[in-house]
Structure formats: C-alpha cells, structure tokens
Amino acid sequence: MDRGANVARLAQETFDVLVIGGGATGAGVALDAATRGLKVALVERDDFASGTSSRSTKLVHGGVRYLQAAITRLDRAQFRLVREGLAERAILLRIAPHLVHPLRLVVPAYSWRDLLSYRIGLWLYDRIAGTQSLARSAFLSVDETLRVFPTLRRNGLRGGIAYHDGQFDDARMVLALLSTAAQAGAAIANRVEVTALSARDGNLDGAELVDRVSGKHFSVRARAVINATGPHCDALRRLEDPGATPMLSTSRGSHLVFDAAWAPAGDGLLIPRTTDGRVLFLLPWQGACLLGTTDIAAEAESVPQPEAAEVEYLLDQLGQWLDPALTRNQVRAQWAGLRPLIGNPARATSRIVREHHIEVGPKGLVSIAGGKWTTYRRMAELTVDRATAVHGLIASAPCRTREQVLLGSHALKPGLADALMQAHGLEGDCAQHLVGSYGDQAMHVLAHAGPAGKRRLLPDHPYLEAEVLWARDREMALSADDVLARRLRLSFVDSVAATAATARVEALLAQA
C-alpha cells in the first residue's frame, strides 16, 4: 500500500463509498465493498488497528461466556450470537489460515457438579458448531489436566473439559484485510482525519480531511459515507447531527502478559468463574502467555490503559486457581481495549449483548457499531448491503467475502518455514514467525530488504530488520510504535524489549 499515492487519490477522485475507520469493521467494509466492484476510499485518523482492533483477547470464537449467559438467562439473542460467531470462525480459518488457527482450551473443575455442567455446556457448543466444529470437547482426568497446566491448584481438582476455538493475530488481520482491499482497488490511508462531513441538497457527499503527516487540508467526495469508528461512533454521528442520541456504552477490557511457561503445553486455560461472575482466559500467544479480561465502564478515550485495580483484580482472580500465584513483577506487558457496546449507558456493560446495530442518519450517514471481532465480516456484509440500498449504489458483483482468501494465504503451503530456512539460512523461530505473520508473502518480505534484512532486531526475539522496512514501505508504518505494536506485536508481548528495540527501528525507518 502506497500512502502518498492513496492520499493523492483521495483528493482527486470521486468514490462510491467512503469508509471512516481503519479497524476490523472498517477494513472489513472496505474489502466487502471493493470486491463487489464499488470504488472505495478508507481513512483512519491514527494508525490502522490502533484502537480496539489490536487490543482484543485474540480469540476467534462463538463465545463460551455468551453460551453460559444464554443458558442461565434463556436469552435467544445470546444463542444467536454464539451461532453466528461459530459460523464466522469457520470462515476466518478458511480465508486467513496464516493468521487464524485452532487452539485447544481446558476448563478445570473442582466439583463433580461443575464437571458435569461444563461437559454439557461444551457438548452444546459442539452441537451448535455442527459440521464446523474444530474438534469435539472431551473429558480430561485429573492427571491429564495437570499435565497440561501443572500449576493448577491440586486440592479438590476433579478433572477438566477440553474444547477447541480459534486464535489469531488481530492487528495483522486488519492489515491483511486492508492489503486485500487495496489489491481490489481501494484507496486507503492512515493518519488522515475527518474534520467535517459535507452535504449537498441535504445528503452527505463526502468529508473534509486533514493529512496529519503533511498538515494539508483537502476534500474527498463519495456517494455514501460509512461510519466504522468503533468506540468513537457517536462522536462522528454528531458531525452529521449535533443532537444525535448516543448509541453506545463503552467498556474497558484489560490484559496482562506473562512468560510462556505458564501455558507450557501450548493450550489455553478458561477460568469459568470469577468472583464477579465473569470468565477469564490464560492463553499462549506470540511466544508469551496473556491473561484477560476485565469489563469496566469507561469513556471512549484514544489510548486506554489498565488501571491498578484491574491489574490486581486479574492477578487475584487467577491466583485463586493457580499455585503458586502470579505476581505483578512477572508481568511483561499490559494493555487495555475498549468495547463499543450497543445499549443503555446506565446498564451494566457486562450484561449487554454483543450485538451490532446499523443506523442511517438524517443525511445518509451509515453507522455500524457494536458487535465483536469474530463477526466483523458479517457486520461488514450487512453494512454494505444497507449502504448500497439506501444510496442506490450499483455493485457489479455480490458479496464475496465468505470465499475471498486474504493476502498471505493464497499460496500458503505446509513446509514454507522449512523452505525459508533452507533458502535464506534463517533460524527456525524466525522462519515460523515470518510465516505466521505474512504467510506466502514471507519470501517477499525478505527479498524486499536484501541480505542485511535477515538480522534480528533483538537476540531473544524472532523479529527481523526486514520486517521494519516492509512495514514502512508496504504497510504504511510511520513510527516505531506503528512497527513494534501493530506490525511486529512486540509491544504487546514484552514492553522492556520493545523499548530496547525502539532506537534501531527508528533508524531503519529513517533509511533512504
């Protein structure tokens, strides 16, 4: 993706669709519309996936927690959400296998009643997934459970239930969606902010923009404008209608990261019950182990941070299940993300169903809000359906995103990591990392930088200097934070290591 060329296109061309927001939903909308043959522009105020979309729990799932709520409350909306999530999980595993993979999770039980309850609930989860089930849930004996998670509290343990869900790299998924949309003709740019919406004869016809890199102000023209700004949806709606009634309640979900040794078998742990009725996940990810998440009502701030009380909450809740417990000194990184929830701001956010909502404003602004990462594709499909109907757009093709393989997975084959090791003399961890991040584009990443690009950024991590140059030249990374947080993910895995790598990344970004 060429940022300079795309910014020029924004100022010069008229588009069918202008998408505002470069997170999961916005990227999904851009890809859906572009592959239908519509002329698409997308702008993001900050970096791609810099908000909610890079700060998830990294699961592609129907949602065991939602199933639990559906059963206890007899809530059809929660059942529907689980079914939709499981269907979308199957699609994502198919269209982006280099970024999405199955993950086995274990639910420990400390009473026979709980063991039976979890077995029935996860059997139902399998049944809802049907032919799209990754593997059937199974009973684990006490010894088998402890073999997977030897630090579990042993006193009273009755065994566990193993089940499968999906796991992914959320920020790189956004980049894959955007890169695939760009291949289909979309003009995409980050660091471009909408300062006003423009209208003619009472209908929106584009937006006023500022390039936050050059400072240049310009206009973009489009027949339809789609608001996919996540937690900031209401703020953009007020640019169309200053009196717009808020749609969203926003909650913060915080995560902690520890050494990978806390998930030694490579499986995840689902803690089925916290003192406030939530579930927690302890998951292997990117060579580390992440714990999440909280659910705290919050304002729609740009860069949310975990509060001290949330850190203590996560450590305390996990400590009730592990022996020995983890401590604050063992935290390698921490982050928080915002959930854009459709619902009454006065209601407890933990009780709001993660459904989405599409609204058309008085001047034709199409706003998509709510939902969750796993269902981004379906949300995008319905949003483009609505926008084309409302604005009379003529698409040359139907929705194709159920089958549209994302960039990086077209020629993905087993043995690619071995081929990289043989052809380029890479060590195994570096080769595996490249394939897991770029898929069949890994060879191009190395070729783009030349021999010097094979150097590691840090001795104890698999990231290569070639990736920094690729991020700068092909993925619109403009700062060290863009690279370390959302291209390489190091900031989410080891904050000390990310700080140590910053100067070298900045030097590489500055190279001619």
Secondary structure, DSSP 8 states (H G I E B T S, - for coil): --HHHHHHHHHH-EEEEEEE--SHHHHHHHHHHHHTT--EEEE-SSSTT-SGGGSS--EESS-HHHHHHHHHHT-HHHHHHHHHHHHHHHHHHHH-TTTEEEEEEEEEESSHHHHHHHHHHHHHHHHHHGGG-SS--EEE-HHHHHHH-TTB--TT--EEEEEEEEEE-HHHHHHHHHHHHHHTT-EEESSEEEEEEEEETTEEEEEEEEETTT--EEEEEEEEEEE--GGGHHHHHHHH-TT----EEEEEEEEEEEEGGGSTTS-EEEE---TTS--EEEEEETTEEEEE---EE----SS----HHHHHHHHHHHHTTBSS---GGG--EEEEEEEEEES-TTS-GGGS---EEEEE-TT--EEEEE--GGGHHHHHHHHHHHHHHHHT---SS---TTT---TT-TT--TTHHHHHHHHH---HHHHHHHHHHHGGGHHHHHHHH-GGGGSBSSTTS--BHHHHHHHHHHS---SHHIIIIIIS-HHHH-HHHHHHHHHHHHHHHH--
